Amino acid sequence: MVAYVVMGVSGCGKSEIGRGFARAIGGTFVDGDDLHPEENIAKMGRGEPLTDDDRAPWLDKVGDRLKDADTPTVIACSALKRIYRERISDRAERPVTFLYLEGSRDILTSRMKNRSGHFMPVALLDSQLATLEPPAADEMFVSASIDQTPDMVIAALLSGLRRETK
């Protein structure tokens, strides 16, 4: 089965793009935030960045969801470091394509300030940006800039996938 992870820092639109991308491919969407242990959500809500140890069980759940999927599956997950992406892929036991959403700090900050009901405070954006290791050329990924409409981002990702599979 086809497996995708929509990745990037908080505020880049992983959930919205993930939902739209899953619709476009006739797949299932899972919001990775729903897979976080309560302790992680509480920690981030207090403005404390997660450690690698905090993230490990969450990344395993993401990989397990992909492994157990029987339809094309799209999961929104920050997957900020290469080791996180490798952990997800190893756990999934299948190829995983990462859909990397890129954006400037200004756009990300604006989006985070204007959303409601999310546990991630703007104060953690800098730690996420510092942690981020963009995918390298030897990883399976497609990227798109978030400085366009969600439909345009989804179209760019789909177009990038078509180029990659030729």
C-alpha positions in Angstrom: 0.0 0.0 0.0 1.1 3.6 -0.7 2.3 5.5 2.4 2.8 9.2 2.7 3.9 11.5 5.6 3.1 15.2 5.2 6.0 16.8 7.1 7.3 20.2 8.3 7.3 22.4 11.3 4.2 23.5 13.2 2.0 26.0 11.3 3.0 24.8 7.8 -0.4 23.3 7.1 0.3 19.5 7.5 -3.3 18.7 8.5 -5.1 20.7 5.9 -2.7 19.7 3.1 -2.8 16.1 4.3 -6.6 15.9 4.2 -6.7 17.4 0.7 -3.9 15.2 -0.6 -5.6 12.1 0.8 -8.8 13.1 -1.0 -6.9 13.7 -4.2 -5.4 10.2 -4.2 -8.5 8.5 -2.8 -6.7 7.6 0.4 -7.1 7.8 4.2 -5.9 10.7 6.3 -4.6 10.4 9.8 -3.6 13.5 11.9 -0.4 12.6 13.7 -1.3 14.9 16.5 -4.0 12.4 17.5 -1.3 9.8 18.0 0.7 11.8 20.5 0.7 10.6 24.1 -1.1 13.0 26.5 2.2 13.7 28.2 3.6 15.1 24.9 0.6 17.3 24.3 0.8 18.6 27.9 4.5 19.3 27.5 4.2 21.2 24.3 1.2 23.1 25.7 3.4 24.3 28.5 5.9 25.6 25.8 8.4 22.9 26.4 10.0 21.3 23.3 9.9 17.5 23.0 13.1 15.5 23.2 14.0 12.6 21.0 12.9 10.3 23.8 9.5 12.0 24.0 9.0 11.6 20.3 10.0 7.9 20.0 6.7 6.3 21.0 4.8 8.8 18.8 7.0 8.1 15.8 6.5 4.3 16.3 2.7 4.9 16.3 3.0 6.8 13.0 5.0 3.9 11.5 2.6 1.3 12.9 -0.4 3.1 11.4 1.3 3.1 8.0 2.3 -0.6 8.4 -1.2 -1.6 9.2 -2.9 0.4 6.5 -4.8 -1.4 3.8 -5.5 1.7 1.7 -3.3 4.5 0.5 -2.6 6.4 3.8 -1.4 10.0 4.5 -0.3 11.0 8.0 0.5 14.5 9.1 3.7 14.3 11.2 6.4 16.8 11.7 9.2 14.2 11.0 11.7 17.0 11.6 14.9 14.9 11.7 16.2 12.3 9.3 16.4 9.8 12.1 12.7 10.3 12.8 11.9 9.7 9.1 14.0 6.6 9.1 12.3 5.4 12.3 8.9 5.9 10.7 9.9 4.1 7.5 11.6 1.2 9.4 8.5 0.7 11.5 6.2 0.9 8.5 8.1 -1.9 6.8 7.2 -0.3 3.4 8.4 2.6 1.4 7.2 6.0 2.8 7.2 9.1 0.7 7.6 12.3 2.7 5.7 15.4 1.5 7.8 18.3 2.8 6.0 21.6 3.3 8.5 24.5 3.3 7.8 28.1 4.4 9.4 31.2 5.8 9.4 31.9 9.5 7.1 35.0 8.9 4.4 32.9 7.2 4.7 30.2 9.8 4.4 32.7 12.7 1.4 34.4 11.1 -0.4 31.1 10.6 0.3 29.9 14.2 -0.9 33.2 15.7 -4.1 33.0 13.7 -5.2 29.5 14.5 -7.3 28.5 17.4 -7.6 25.4 19.5 -4.2 24.0 18.8 -1.8 23.0 21.7 1.4 24.1 20.0 2.4 27.7 21.0 4.2 30.1 18.7 7.0 30.1 21.3 8.0 26.6 20.1 8.4 27.5 16.4 12.1 28.5 16.9 12.9 25.2 18.5 11.2 23.3 15.6 13.1 25.4 13.0 16.4 24.6 14.9 15.6 20.9 14.9 14.4 20.7 11.3 16.7 18.7 9.0 15.2 19.1 5.5 15.1 15.9 3.5 18.3 15.1 1.6 18.6 14.1 -2.0 18.8 10.4 -1.1 15.5 10.4 0.8 12.1 9.7 -0.8 10.4 13.1 -0.7 8.7 15.8 -2.7 8.6 19.4 -1.4 6.2 22.3 -2.0 6.3 25.9 -0.8 3.4 27.0 1.5 3.4 30.5 0.1 0.4 29.5 -2.2 -3.1 28.3 -1.7 -3.7 24.8 -0.3 -5.0 23.6 -3.7 -1.8 24.8 -5.3 0.3 23.1 -2.7 -1.5 19.8 -3.2 -1.2 20.2 -7.0 2.6 20.9 -6.6 3.0 17.8 -4.5 1.1 15.6 -7.0 3.1 17.0 -9.9 6.3 16.4 -8.0 5.3 12.8 -7.4 4.5 12.3 -11.1 8.0 13.6 -11.9 9.6 11.3 -9.3 7.9 8.1 -10.6 8.9 8.7 -14.3 
